[in-house]
């Protein structure tokens, strides 16, 4: 199985598992990439280095949201320099950044956040 396919499967499994564990959460995957109009003009969508999954979860005691960016990696893949920069941006604004390698590991890290 290709690394791309493994990545897609893990992303899907994470979204399903997180939604089951946190039913109040808003979970979404952003559209990213380079697309072309009918006339052939390129349009870039998304931010370089952005995460694969985003989670917004209401804080139980206050009118606040937990913001979690989840970057999915399979095998021994590492964060690229632009992904490391995005991680710093998320954390500097009070968000949480999770490097996800499995469903179990990600759910465990989310327990520490939410």
DOKEGU-362430 format. One record per atom (N, C-alpha, C, O): residue in one letter; z, x, y; residue number from 1; atom name. Coordinates in nm, 3 decimals, padded with zeros to 5 digits. Example, Ala and Ser with C-alpha at 12.3 -4.5 7.8 and 13.67 -1.06 7.14 Angstrom:
! DOKEGU-362430
{A; {00.780; 01.319; -00.569}; 1; N},
{A; {00.780; 01.230; -00.450}; 1; CA},
{A; {00.780; 01.320; -00.330}; 1; C},
{A; {00.846; 01.424; -00.332}; 1; O},
{S; {00.708; 01.285; -00.225}; 2; N},
{S; {00.714; 01.367; -00.106}; 2; CA},
{S; {00.787; 01.290; 00.003}; 2; C},
{S; {00.804; 01.341; 00.114}; 2; O},
END
This chain:
! DOKEGU-362430
{X; {00.000; 00.084; -00.118}; 1; N},
{X; {00.000; 00.000; 00.000}; 1; CA},
{X; {00.000; 00.089; 00.124}; 1; C},
{X; {00.070; 00.190; 00.128}; 1; O},
{X; {-00.078; 00.052; 00.224}; 2; N},
{X; {-00.089; 00.133; 00.345}; 2; CA},
{X; {00.041; 00.126; 00.426}; 2; C},
{X; {00.118; 00.031; 00.414}; 2; O},
{X; {00.063; 00.229; 00.509}; 3; N},
{X; {00.181; 00.230; 00.595}; 3; CA},
{X; {00.177; 00.113; 00.693}; 3; C},
{X; {00.281; 00.054; 00.724}; 3; O},
{X; {00.057; 00.080; 00.742}; 4; N},
{X; {00.042; -00.032; 00.834}; 4; CA},
{X; {00.087; -00.162; 00.767}; 4; C},
{X; {00.158; -00.242; 00.827}; 4; O},
{X; {00.045; -00.182; 00.642}; 5; N},
{X; {00.081; -00.304; 00.568}; 5; CA},
{X; {00.232; -00.308; 00.542}; 5; C},
{X; {00.295; -00.413; 00.556}; 5; O},
{X; {00.290; -00.194; 00.504}; 6; N},
{X; {00.435; -00.186; 00.482}; 6; CA},
{X; {00.510; -00.224; 00.611}; 6; C},
{X; {00.610; -00.295; 00.608}; 6; O},
{X; {00.459; -00.174; 00.723}; 7; N},
{X; {00.520; -00.203; 00.852}; 7; CA},
{X; {00.513; -00.353; 00.881}; 7; C},
{X; {00.613; -00.412; 00.922}; 7; O},
{X; {00.398; -00.414; 00.861}; 8; N},
{X; {00.382; -00.557; 00.886}; 8; CA},
{X; {00.476; -00.640; 00.799}; 8; C},
{X; {00.536; -00.737; 00.846}; 8; O},
{X; {00.489; -00.602; 00.674}; 9; N},
{X; {00.577; -00.676; 00.582}; 9; CA},
{X; {00.722; -00.665; 00.628}; 9; C},
{X; {00.794; -00.765; 00.629}; 9; O},
{X; {00.766; -00.545; 00.666}; 10; N},
{X; {00.904; -00.527; 00.711}; 10; CA},
{X; {00.929; -00.606; 00.841}; 10; C},
{X; {01.036; -00.666; 00.856}; 10; O},
{X; {00.834; -00.606; 00.933}; 11; N},
{X; {00.850; -00.684; 01.056}; 11; CA},
{X; {00.869; -00.831; 01.023}; 11; C},
{X; {00.959; -00.896; 01.077}; 11; O},
{X; {00.786; -00.883; 00.935}; 12; N},
{X; {00.796; -01.025; 00.897}; 12; CA},
{X; {00.930; -01.054; 00.829}; 12; C},
{X; {00.995; -01.153; 00.862}; 12; O},
{X; {00.972; -00.968; 00.735}; 13; N},
{X; {01.100; -00.987; 00.667}; 13; CA},
{X; {01.218; -00.982; 00.765}; 13; C},
{X; {01.313; -01.058; 00.753}; 13; O},
{X; {01.209; -00.892; 00.862}; 14; N},
{X; {01.315; -00.882; 00.962}; 14; CA},
{X; {01.324; -01.009; 01.046}; 14; C},
{X; {01.432; -01.062; 01.068}; 14; O},
{X; {01.210; -01.058; 01.093}; 15; N},
{X; {01.210; -01.179; 01.176}; 15; CA},
{X; {01.270; -01.297; 01.100}; 15; C},
{X; {01.350; -01.372; 01.156}; 15; O},
{X; {01.234; -01.313; 00.976}; 16; N},
{X; {01.285; -01.424; 00.894}; 16; CA},
{X; {01.435; -01.407; 00.870}; 16; C},
{X; {01.511; -01.503; 00.886}; 16; O},
{X; {01.477; -01.289; 00.832}; 17; N},
{X; {01.619; -01.264; 00.800}; 17; CA},
{X; {01.707; -01.275; 00.923}; 17; C},
{X; {01.817; -01.331; 00.916}; 17; O},
{X; {01.661; -01.223; 01.036}; 18; N},
{X; {01.741; -01.231; 01.159}; 18; CA},
{X; {01.754; -01.377; 01.202}; 18; C},
{X; {01.862; -01.419; 01.244}; 18; O},
{X; {01.647; -01.454; 01.192}; 19; N},
{X; {01.653; -01.594; 01.233}; 19; CA},
{X; {01.749; -01.673; 01.144}; 19; C},
{X; {01.820; -01.761; 01.193}; 19; O},
{X; {01.752; -01.642; 01.014}; 20; N},
{X; {01.847; -01.708; 00.924}; 20; CA},
{X; {01.991; -01.673; 00.959}; 20; C},
{X; {02.079; -01.759; 00.958}; 20; O},
{X; {02.014; -01.547; 00.991}; 21; N},
{X; {02.150; -01.499; 01.022}; 21; CA},
{X; {02.196; -01.544; 01.160}; 21; C},
{X; {02.315; -01.570; 01.181}; 21; O},
{X; {02.103; -01.554; 01.254}; 22; N},
{X; {02.134; -01.589; 01.393}; 22; CA},
{X; {02.043; -01.704; 01.437}; 22; C},
{X; {01.946; -01.681; 01.510}; 22; O},
{X; {02.073; -01.826; 01.395}; 23; N},
{X; {01.984; -01.939; 01.423}; 23; CA},
{X; {01.970; -01.972; 01.572}; 23; C},
{X; {01.873; -02.038; 01.610}; 23; O},
{X; {02.064; -01.929; 01.656}; 24; N},
{X; {02.053; -01.955; 01.799}; 24; CA},
{X; {01.966; -01.852; 01.871}; 24; C},
{X; {01.936; -01.867; 01.990}; 24; O},
{X; {01.928; -01.749; 01.801}; 25; N},
{X; {01.851; -01.641; 01.862}; 25; CA},
{X; {01.707; -01.681; 01.888}; 25; C},
{X; {01.646; -01.756; 01.812}; 25; O},
{X; {01.655; -01.629; 01.998}; 26; N},
{X; {01.512; -01.639; 02.027}; 26; CA},
{X; {01.453; -01.506; 01.984}; 26; C},
{X; {01.487; -01.401; 02.040}; 26; O},
{X; {01.364; -01.509; 01.887}; 27; N},
{X; {01.304; -01.387; 01.832}; 27; CA},
{X; {01.155; -01.396; 01.856}; 27; C},
{X; {01.092; -01.498; 01.828}; 27; O},
{X; {01.098; -01.287; 01.907}; 28; N},
{X; {00.954; -01.288; 01.928}; 28; CA},
{X; {00.895; -01.149; 01.914}; 28; C},
{X; {00.963; -01.047; 01.930}; 28; O},
{X; {00.767; -01.148; 01.883}; 29; N},
{X; {00.689; -01.026; 01.873}; 29; CA},
{X; {00.586; -01.029; 01.985}; 29; C},
{X; {00.508; -01.123; 01.996}; 29; O},
{X; {00.586; -00.926; 02.068}; 30; N},
{X; {00.490; -00.925; 02.179}; 30; CA},
{X; {00.349; -00.891; 02.131}; 30; C},
{X; {00.330; -00.822; 02.031}; 30; O},
{X; {00.252; -00.942; 02.204}; 31; N},
{X; {00.113; -00.903; 02.179}; 31; CA},
{X; {00.088; -00.773; 02.252}; 31; C},
{X; {00.116; -00.761; 02.371}; 31; O},
{X; {00.036; -00.677; 02.181}; 32; N},
{X; {00.007; -00.546; 02.241}; 32; CA},
{X; {-00.128; -00.497; 02.192}; 32; C},
{X; {-00.175; -00.537; 02.085}; 32; O},
{X; {-00.189; -00.412; 02.270}; 33; N},
{X; {-00.313; -00.350; 02.226}; 33; CA},
{X; {-00.418; -00.346; 02.335}; 33; C},
{X; {-00.395; -00.384; 02.449}; 33; O},
{X; {-00.532; -00.299; 02.294}; 34; N},
{X; {-00.649; -00.291; 02.381}; 34; CA},
{X; {-00.747; -00.396; 02.334}; 34; C},
{X; {-00.791; -00.395; 02.219}; 34; O},
{X; {-00.783; -00.486; 02.424}; 35; N},
{X; {-00.875; -00.593; 02.392}; 35; CA},
{X; {-00.994; -00.586; 02.487}; 35; C},
{X; {-00.987; -00.520; 02.591}; 35; O},
{X; {-01.101; -00.652; 02.451}; 36; N},
{X; {-01.221; -00.648; 02.532}; 36; CA},
{X; {-01.267; -00.790; 02.566}; 36; C},
{X; {-01.265; -00.879; 02.481}; 36; O},
{X; {-01.307; -00.808; 02.691}; 37; N},
{X; {-01.360; -00.937; 02.733}; 37; CA},
{X; {-01.500; -00.954; 02.672}; 37; C},
{X; {-01.555; -00.861; 02.613}; 37; O},
{X; {-01.557; -01.072; 02.688}; 38; N},
{X; {-01.692; -01.097; 02.636}; 38; CA},
{X; {-01.793; -01.002; 02.699}; 38; C},
{X; {-01.894; -00.967; 02.637}; 38; O},
{X; {-01.767; -00.961; 02.821}; 39; N},
{X; {-01.859; -00.869; 02.889}; 39; CA},
{X; {-01.834; -00.723; 02.851}; 39; C},
{X; {-01.907; -00.635; 02.895}; 39; O},
{X; {-01.731; -00.699; 02.770}; 40; N},
{X; {-01.703; -00.563; 02.725}; 40; CA},
{X; {-01.601; -00.488; 02.808}; 40; C},
{X; {-01.574; -00.371; 02.781}; 40; O},
{X; {-01.543; -00.553; 02.908}; 41; N},
{X; {-01.443; -00.487; 02.991}; 41; CA},
{X; {-01.311; -00.478; 02.914}; 41; C},
{X; {-01.263; -00.578; 02.862}; 41; O},
{X; {-01.252; -00.357; 02.907}; 42; N},
{X; {-01.125; -00.342; 02.833}; 42; CA},
{X; {-01.007; -00.398; 02.912}; 42; C},
{X; {-00.999; -00.386; 03.034}; 42; O},
{X; {-00.915; -00.460; 02.838}; 43; N},
{X; {-00.791; -00.511; 02.895}; 43; CA},
{X; {-00.677; -00.462; 02.807}; 43; C},
{X; {-00.673; -00.491; 02.687}; 43; O},
{X; {-00.585; -00.389; 02.868}; 44; N},
{X; {-00.469; -00.339; 02.795}; 44; CA},
{X; {-00.355; -00.439; 02.812}; 44; C},
{X; {-00.323; -00.479; 02.923}; 44; O},
{X; {-00.295; -00.479; 02.701}; 45; N},
{X; {-00.184; -00.574; 02.704}; 45; CA},
{X; {-00.061; -00.505; 02.647}; 45; C},
{X; {-00.067; -00.442; 02.542}; 45; O},
{X; {00.049; -00.519; 02.718}; 46; N},
{X; {00.174; -00.461; 02.672}; 46; CA},
{X; {00.209; -00.333; 02.746}; 46; C},
{X; {00.134; -00.287; 02.832}; 46; O},
{X; {00.323; -00.279; 02.711}; 47; N},
{X; {00.375; -00.156; 02.771}; 47; CA},
{X; {00.377; -00.047; 02.665}; 47; C},
{X; {00.420; -00.071; 02.552}; 47; O},
{X; {00.333; 00.071; 02.701}; 48; N},
{X; {00.335; 00.182; 02.606}; 48; CA},
{X; {00.476; 00.202; 02.553}; 48; C},
{X; {00.573; 00.211; 02.629}; 48; O},
{X; {00.487; 00.209; 02.421}; 49; N},
{X; {00.615; 00.238; 02.358}; 49; CA},
{X; {00.703; 00.117; 02.333}; 49; C},
{X; {00.812; 00.131; 02.277}; 49; O},
{X; {00.657; -00.002; 02.373}; 50; N},
{X; {00.745; -00.118; 02.357}; 50; CA},
{X; {00.773; -00.147; 02.210}; 50; C},
{X; {00.697; -00.107; 02.122}; 50; O},
{X; {00.882; -00.218; 02.187}; 51; N},
{X; {00.930; -00.245; 02.052}; 51; CA},
{X; {00.849; -00.352; 01.981}; 51; C},
{X; {00.771; -00.424; 02.043}; 51; O},
{X; {00.869; -00.360; 01.849}; 52; N},
{X; {00.798; -00.455; 01.766}; 52; CA},
{X; {00.856; -00.596; 01.773}; 52; C},
{X; {00.783; -00.695; 01.765}; 52; O},
{X; {00.988; -00.604; 01.788}; 53; N},
{X; {01.057; -00.733; 01.785}; 53; CA},
{X; {01.158; -00.736; 01.900}; 53; C},
{X; {01.221; -00.635; 01.932}; 53; O},
{X; {01.172; -00.854; 01.961}; 54; N},
{X; {01.274; -00.874; 02.064}; 54; CA},
{X; {01.362; -00.991; 02.024}; 54; C},
{X; {01.316; -01.088; 01.965}; 54; O},
{X; {01.489; -00.978; 02.057}; 55; N},
{X; {01.586; -01.081; 02.023}; 55; CA},
{X; {01.669; -01.111; 02.146}; 55; C},
{X; {01.723; -01.021; 02.210}; 55; O},
{X; {01.679; -01.238; 02.179}; 56; N},
{X; {01.769; -01.285; 02.284}; 56; CA},
{X; {01.868; -01.377; 02.217}; 56; C},
{X; {01.830; -01.471; 02.147}; 56; O},
{X; {01.997; -01.351; 02.239}; 57; N},
{X; {02.100; -01.432; 02.175}; 57; CA},
{X; {02.205; -01.469; 02.278}; 57; C},
{X; {02.254; -01.382; 02.350}; 57; O},
{X; {02.242; -01.597; 02.285}; 58; N},
{X; {02.343; -01.637; 02.384}; 58; CA},
{X; {02.480; -01.579; 02.352}; 58; C},
{X; {02.521; -01.574; 02.236}; 58; O},
{X; {02.549; -01.536; 02.456}; 59; N},
{X; {02.687; -01.490; 02.443}; 59; CA},
{X; {02.775; -01.614; 02.434}; 59; C},
{X; {02.759; -01.706; 02.514}; 59; O},
{X; {02.865; -01.617; 02.340}; 60; N},
{X; {02.942; -01.739; 02.315}; 60; CA},
{X; {03.038; -01.777; 02.428}; 60; C},
{X; {03.062; -01.896; 02.450}; 60; O},
{X; {03.093; -01.680; 02.498}; 61; N},
{X; {03.195; -01.711; 02.598}; 61; CA},
{X; {03.143; -01.716; 02.742}; 61; C},
{X; {03.210; -01.769; 02.830}; 61; O},
{X; {03.024; -01.662; 02.764}; 62; N},
{X; {02.972; -01.656; 02.901}; 62; CA},
{X; {02.827; -01.703; 02.903}; 62; C},
{X; {02.763; -01.717; 02.798}; 62; O},
{X; {02.778; -01.727; 03.021}; 63; N},
{X; {02.638; -01.765; 03.035}; 63; CA},
{X; {02.554; -01.637; 03.046}; 63; C},
{X; {02.492; -01.610; 03.148}; 63; O},
{X; {02.555; -01.560; 02.938}; 64; N},
{X; {02.482; -01.434; 02.930}; 64; CA},
{X; {02.400; -01.432; 02.802}; 64; C},
{X; {02.422; -01.511; 02.710}; 64; O},
{X; {02.305; -01.341; 02.799}; 65; N},
{X; {02.226; -01.321; 02.677}; 65; CA},
{X; {02.240; -01.177; 02.631}; 65; C},
{X; {02.243; -01.084; 02.711}; 65; O},
{X; {02.248; -01.162; 02.501}; 66; N},
{X; {02.233; -01.029; 02.444}; 66; CA},
{X; {02.084; -01.003; 02.433}; 66; C},
{X; {02.009; -01.088; 02.387}; 66; O},
{X; {02.040; -00.885; 02.476}; 67; N},
{X; {01.899; -00.846; 02.469}; 67; CA},
{X; {01.890; -00.729; 02.372}; 67; C},
{X; {01.953; -00.625; 02.391}; 67; O},
{X; {01.811; -00.747; 02.267}; 68; N},
{X; {01.796; -00.643; 02.166}; 68; CA},
{X; {01.648; -00.616; 02.144}; 68; C},
{X; {01.571; -00.708; 02.117}; 68; O},
{X; {01.609; -00.489; 02.155}; 69; N},
{X; {01.473; -00.445; 02.124}; 69; CA},
{X; {01.480; -00.376; 01.988}; 69; C},
{X; {01.563; -00.288; 01.966}; 69; O},
{X; {01.392; -00.416; 01.897}; 70; N},
{X; {01.394; -00.362; 01.761}; 70; CA},
{X; {01.262; -00.292; 01.733}; 70; C},
{X; {01.156; -00.355; 01.734}; 70; O},
{X; {01.269; -00.164; 01.709}; 71; N},
{X; {01.151; -00.086; 01.673}; 71; CA},
{X; {01.154; -00.064; 01.522}; 71; C},
{X; {01.251; -00.012; 01.469}; 71; O},
{X; {01.048; -00.104; 01.454}; 72; N},
{X; {01.040; -00.098; 01.309}; 72; CA},
{X; {00.967; 00.029; 01.268}; 72; C},
{X; {00.857; 00.058; 01.316}; 72; O},
{X; {01.029; 00.104; 01.179}; 73; N},
{X; {00.967; 00.226; 01.125}; 73; CA},
{X; {00.981; 00.225; 00.974}; 73; C},
{X; {01.085; 00.186; 00.920}; 73; O},
{X; {00.877; 00.266; 00.906}; 74; N},
{X; {00.881; 00.278; 00.760}; 74; CA},
{X; {00.871; 00.424; 00.722}; 74; C},
{X; {00.823; 00.508; 00.799}; 74; O},
{X; {00.917; 00.454; 00.600}; 75; N},
{X; {00.911; 00.592; 00.552}; 75; CA},
{X; {00.992; 00.683; 00.641}; 75; C},
{X; {01.103; 00.649; 00.682}; 75; O},
{X; {00.936; 00.800; 00.671}; 76; N},
{X; {01.006; 00.896; 00.757}; 76; CA},
{X; {00.948; 00.901; 00.897}; 76; C},
{X; {00.964; 01.001; 00.968}; 76; O},
{X; {00.881; 00.794; 00.939}; 77; N},
{X; {00.823; 00.788; 01.074}; 77; CA},
{X; {00.933; 00.802; 01.178}; 77; C},
{X; {01.045; 00.754; 01.160}; 77; O},
{X; {00.900; 00.867; 01.287}; 78; N},
{X; {00.994; 00.890; 01.397}; 78; CA},
{X; {00.943; 00.823; 01.524}; 78; C},
{X; {00.825; 00.787; 01.533}; 78; O},
{X; {01.031; 00.808; 01.622}; 79; N},
{X; {00.991; 00.753; 01.750}; 79; CA},
{X; {00.900; 00.852; 01.823}; 79; C},
{X; {00.924; 00.972; 01.822}; 79; O},
{X; {00.795; 00.799; 01.884}; 80; N},
{X; {00.707; 00.882; 01.966}; 80; CA},
{X; {00.776; 00.908; 02.100}; 80; C},
{X; {00.874; 00.841; 02.132}; 80; O},
{X; {00.727; 01.003; 02.178}; 81; N},
{X; {00.787; 01.027; 02.310}; 81; CA},
{X; {00.790; 00.901; 02.400}; 81; C},
{X; {00.889; 00.878; 02.469}; 81; O},
{X; {00.683; 00.821; 02.398}; 82; N},
{X; {00.683; 00.701; 02.483}; 82; CA},
{X; {00.781; 00.597; 02.428}; 82; C},
{X; {00.838; 00.521; 02.506}; 82; O},
{X; {00.801; 00.592; 02.296}; 83; N},
{X; {00.900; 00.500; 02.239}; 83; CA},
{X; {01.041; 00.545; 02.276}; 83; C},
{X; {01.127; 00.461; 02.303}; 83; O},
{X; {01.065; 00.675; 02.276}; 84; N},
{X; {01.196; 00.726; 02.318}; 84; CA},
{X; {01.223; 00.691; 02.464}; 84; C},
{X; {01.336; 00.657; 02.500}; 84; O},
{X; {01.121; 00.699; 02.547}; 85; N},
{X; {01.135; 00.663; 02.687}; 85; CA},
{X; {01.165; 00.514; 02.701}; 85; C},
{X; {01.250; 00.476; 02.782}; 85; O},
{X; {01.097; 00.429; 02.624}; 86; N},
{X; {01.123; 00.286; 02.629}; 86; CA},
{X; {01.266; 00.257; 02.584}; 86; C},
{X; {01.333; 00.172; 02.643}; 86; O},
{X; {01.313; 00.326; 02.481}; 87; N},
{X; {01.451; 00.311; 02.433}; 87; CA},
{X; {01.548; 00.340; 02.547}; 87; C},
{X; {01.643; 00.265; 02.569}; 87; O},
{X; {01.525; 00.449; 02.619}; 88; N},
{X; {01.612; 00.484; 02.733}; 88; CA},
{X; {01.608; 00.375; 02.840}; 88; C},
{X; {01.711; 00.341; 02.898}; 88; O},
{X; {01.489; 00.319; 02.865}; 89; N},
{X; {01.476; 00.213; 02.965}; 89; CA},
{X; {01.557; 00.089; 02.925}; 89; C},
{X; {01.627; 00.031; 03.008}; 89; O},
{X; {01.548; 00.051; 02.800}; 90; N},
{X; {01.622; -00.067; 02.751}; 90; CA},
{X; {01.771; -00.043; 02.764}; 90; C},
{X; {01.843; -00.127; 02.819}; 90; O},
{X; {01.818; 00.070; 02.715}; 91; N},
{X; {01.962; 00.099; 02.715}; 91; CA},
{X; {02.017; 00.118; 02.857}; 91; C},
{X; {02.131; 00.080; 02.884}; 91; O},
{X; {01.938; 00.174; 02.947}; 92; N},
{X; {01.985; 00.195; 03.085}; 92; CA},
{X; {02.002; 00.063; 03.159}; 92; C},
{X; {02.069; 00.058; 03.262}; 92; O},
{X; {01.941; -00.044; 03.108}; 93; N},
{X; {01.952; -00.175; 03.170}; 93; CA},
{X; {02.051; -00.266; 03.096}; 93; C},
{X; {02.058; -00.385; 03.123}; 93; O},
{X; {02.127; -00.207; 03.004}; 94; N},
{X; {02.231; -00.283; 02.934}; 94; CA},
{X; {02.186; -00.348; 02.804}; 94; C},
{X; {02.263; -00.419; 02.740}; 94; O},
{X; {02.061; -00.325; 02.764}; 95; N},
{X; {02.012; -00.380; 02.638}; 95; CA},
{X; {02.049; -00.291; 02.521}; 95; C},
{X; {02.099; -00.180; 02.538}; 95; O},
{X; {02.024; -00.342; 02.404}; 96; N},
{X; {02.049; -00.267; 02.281}; 96; CA},
{X; {01.914; -00.237; 02.215}; 96; C},
{X; {01.825; -00.321; 02.212}; 96; O},
{X; {01.901; -00.117; 02.164}; 97; N},
{X; {01.779; -00.073; 02.097}; 97; CA},
{X; {01.815; -00.037; 01.954}; 97; C},
{X; {01.906; 00.043; 01.930}; 97; O},
{X; {01.744; -00.096; 01.860}; 98; N},
{X; {01.771; -00.068; 01.719}; 98; CA},
{X; {01.644; -00.010; 01.656}; 98; C},
{X; {01.535; -00.065; 01.669}; 98; O},
{X; {01.661; 00.101; 01.589}; 99; N},
{X; {01.554; 00.159; 01.508}; 99; CA},
{X; {01.572; 00.103; 01.367}; 99; C},
{X; {01.664; 00.142; 01.295}; 99; O},
{X; {01.484; 00.012; 01.329}; 100; N},
{X; {01.498; -00.062; 01.204}; 100; CA},
{X; {01.419; 00.003; 01.092}; 100; C},
{X; {01.299; 00.027; 01.105}; 100; O},
{X; {01.489; 00.030; 00.982}; 101; N},
{X; {01.421; 00.086; 00.864}; 101; CA},
{X; {01.435; -00.006; 00.743}; 101; C},
{X; {01.364; 00.010; 00.644}; 101; O},
{X; {01.527; -00.101; 00.752}; 102; N},
{X; {01.544; -00.199; 00.644}; 102; CA},
{X; {01.609; -00.325; 00.701}; 102; C},
{X; {01.668; -00.322; 00.809}; 102; O},
{X; {01.597; -00.433; 00.628}; 103; N},
{X; {01.660; -00.558; 00.670}; 103; CA},
{X; {01.811; -00.541; 00.672}; 103; C},
{X; {01.876; -00.581; 00.769}; 103; O},
{X; {01.868; -00.483; 00.566}; 104; N},
{X; {02.013; -00.469; 00.555}; 104; CA},
{X; {02.069; -00.385; 00.669}; 104; C},
{X; {02.167; -00.424; 00.732}; 104; O},
{X; {02.009; -00.271; 00.696}; 105; N},
{X; {02.056; -00.181; 00.802}; 105; CA},
{X; {02.048; -00.250; 00.938}; 105; C},
{X; {02.139; -00.236; 01.020}; 105; O},
{X; {01.942; -00.324; 00.962}; 106; N},
{X; {01.924; -00.393; 01.091}; 106; CA},
{X; {02.028; -00.503; 01.109}; 106; C},
{X; {02.087; -00.515; 01.217}; 106; O},
{X; {02.050; -00.584; 01.006}; 107; N},
{X; {02.151; -00.690; 01.015}; 107; CA},
{X; {02.289; -00.632; 01.039}; 107; C},
{X; {02.368; -00.689; 01.114}; 107; O},
{X; {02.320; -00.520; 00.976}; 108; N},
{X; {02.448; -00.454; 00.995}; 108; CA},
{X; {02.464; -00.408; 01.140}; 108; C},
{X; {02.571; -00.425; 01.199}; 108; O},
{X; {02.359; -00.350; 01.197}; 109; N},
{X; {02.366; -00.306; 01.336}; 109; CA},
{X; {02.378; -00.424; 01.432}; 109; C},
{X; {02.448; -00.417; 01.533}; 109; O},
{X; {02.310; -00.534; 01.400}; 110; N},
{X; {02.319; -00.653; 01.484}; 110; CA},
{X; {02.460; -00.711; 01.484}; 110; C},
{X; {02.505; -00.763; 01.586}; 110; O},
{X; {02.532; -00.701; 01.372}; 111; N},
{X; {02.670; -00.750; 01.364}; 111; CA},
{X; {02.758; -00.678; 01.466}; 111; C},
{X; {02.851; -00.736; 01.520}; 111; O},
{X; {02.728; -00.551; 01.490}; 112; N},
{X; {02.804; -00.472; 01.586}; 112; CA},
{X; {02.772; -00.506; 01.731}; 112; C},
{X; {02.846; -00.469; 01.822}; 112; O},
{X; {02.661; -00.575; 01.753}; 113; N},
{X; {02.615; -00.606; 01.888}; 113; CA},
{X; {02.648; -00.749; 01.926}; 113; C},
{X; {02.695; -00.775; 02.037}; 113; O},
{X; {02.622; -00.842; 01.836}; 114; N},
{X; {02.634; -00.986; 01.866}; 114; CA},
{X; {02.769; -01.039; 01.818}; 114; C},
{X; {02.798; -01.158; 01.835}; 114; O},
END
